[in-house]
Structures are given as C-alpha cells and as structure tokens.
Amino acid sequence: MKTFLPKNDPSLRKWHVVDADGAILGRLAVQIATILRGKHRPTFTPHLDTGDFVIVVNAEKVRLTGKKEEQKEYMSYSGWRSGERYRSVTEVRSKHPERLIAKAVQGMIPKNRLGKSLLTKLKVYKGPTHPHEAQQPATLTPVS
C-alpha cells in the first residue's frame, strides 16, 4: 500500500472571512491557525501546506479575558545591547491592532519555513472592509 500525498493545487484553496468583533483572541487564533494549517480537511498532511486563506476584519474589536489588557506585554528586540522594548496590549491595540491577531496566530503554527509560508495566507484588517471581494470569501463564525 502506498502513502497518499495530496496535490498541492493552489486552485483548491478557499477564502474565509472572520469578523473579530467581540471574539476572544485566543479562541479566534486557534480557529484561524487550524484553517491556515489545513487541519479541517481530510487530506491534512503535516509537512505540506494544505490550508486555506483567512481574512480577519475588525481586528481592533477583539476581546481579551481577565487582566490581560493591562498586564500582558509584547517584547521586541532590536539586536543592540539593552535593545529590549516592551509594549502593553493597549499600546499595540491603539497603533497596530492587526498585530494582536497576527502574533497570536503566529504562536500557534510551526516555527519553520512552512510556518512562514502559512502566515502569508493570513490577511488582517483594522476596519470592517477588505480588498479581497473578488475571491468570494465564505463567512466563518468565530467560536465564543
């Protein structure tokens, strides 16, 4: 018996739209990572990119539970000595709210070349509109 490998055909990829308005960040990120990775399909293969595209709108309206809004911090490092910089969730939300969702999803996918190619299929937008109407995306309801 031979091992079945799915064809990596880009025309089979679907587009999904998720409205992040009122959705909890972690639960939303799990759902997005599952679709990006392709785990929702019967032809899932761990070392191949078999997932779909995901568009997230209303990124600034995503919810965090508990005291994460004040206590959670994002760290970045410039490479220089004492180049660590910490930003709170409120600071990131005010300047770049799409990074909240992108960083949460990034932590849930593989940390290798496959993971980087999966992240290119994630499109996050601040407002309720997006420029991908030509792809006819299907609406996906986030789990609360």
N, C-alpha and C positions, 0 to 999 in steps of 0.2 A: 504494500500500500504506500502510495506516495503522499508527501505532505502537500496540502493545498496552500498556495500563496495567492492572495487576491491581486488582481491587476491594479496597478496604481494609476487609475484613469482620472484625470482632473475633471472630466465632464460628469462624473458620478457624484461630485461633491455638491452638497446643498448649502443654502444660506439660511441662517436662523437669526431672528431679531429678538432680543431680550430687553424688556423695559425694567430698569433697575429702580424705578420709583417705589420706595418703601421696602425693597428687598433687603434681607440681611446679607452682609458682604460675604461671609464665609460660605453660607449655603449656596449663594449665587455663584461663587467662584468654583465650587465643586461641580455644579451643573455645567458650567461653561467648560471646565477642564475635561469633563467626560466627553462632551461633544467634540471638542478640538482634537482629543486623542483618538476618538472613534470607538470608544468602548460601548457605545449604544448600538453598534452594528454587530450582526452575527459573524462578519468577516474580520473582526478585530485581530490585528497582528501586532505584537508588542514592538517590533523593530521597524515597522512601516508606518507611514503617515496615511491613515485611512479615515481621518476625521473630516468634519465639515467646517465651514466658515461661521463665525459668530459675530454679530453686530450688537453692541450694547449701547442703548440710548439712556438719557437722563442719569448719567454717572454721578452727578453731584447730589442726587437724592437718595443714594444708597445709605442703609442704616447700619450702625454698629451697636452691639449689645453691651450692657454693663458700662464700665467707666473707660472703655477703650478710646472714646472721643478725646478725653483729656490725657490719658496715661500712655497710650500706645505711641511709639516713636519709630520713624523710619531713619535708618542710618545710611549715609553715603560717605565714601572715602575718596579723596582727591588723588591719593598716591604720594602726597607730600607728608613730611613729618607733622604731626598734630593736625592732620587734614581731615579728621572725622567731623561730620556735621550731622546733627540730629534734628529732625523736623517732626512736629506733632501732627496728628491726623487733621486737626482743624487748619493748620497751616497748609498742608498738602491739598486739602479739600478746597481752600479758597483760591489757590493758584492753579493747580492742575488736578482736578477731581478725577480725571480718567486714569491717573496713575494709581489710585487706590485699588481699582478693579484689576488693572494690569499686573500690579505687584502681587496681589492675592492669587491670581491665576498662575503667575509665573512660579510661585512656590509650590504649586500642585502638579506641575508637569516635569518630565525628566530634565536633568541638568546636563545636557549634551547637545550635539548637533541636531538631533531630532527635536528636542525641546525648543531650540531657537527657530526651527522652521515651523513648528506648531504655533508659536507666538505671532508669526506673520499673518496667520489666519484670524487673529482676534482684532476687531475694529471697535474702539471705544470712543463714544462721543458725549460731549457735555450736555447738549440740549436734546429736544425730542426729535430732531430731524437728522438724517444721514444721507450721504450721496450714493447709496447702493440700491436705489429703487429698481434699476434695470435688471438686477439679479433676481428679482421677485422673491425676497426672503419670506420664509414661513415664520409666523409668530410663535414664540416659545414662552410659556408662562413660568416664572420662577417659583420654586418651592419655598414656602414661608416657614 
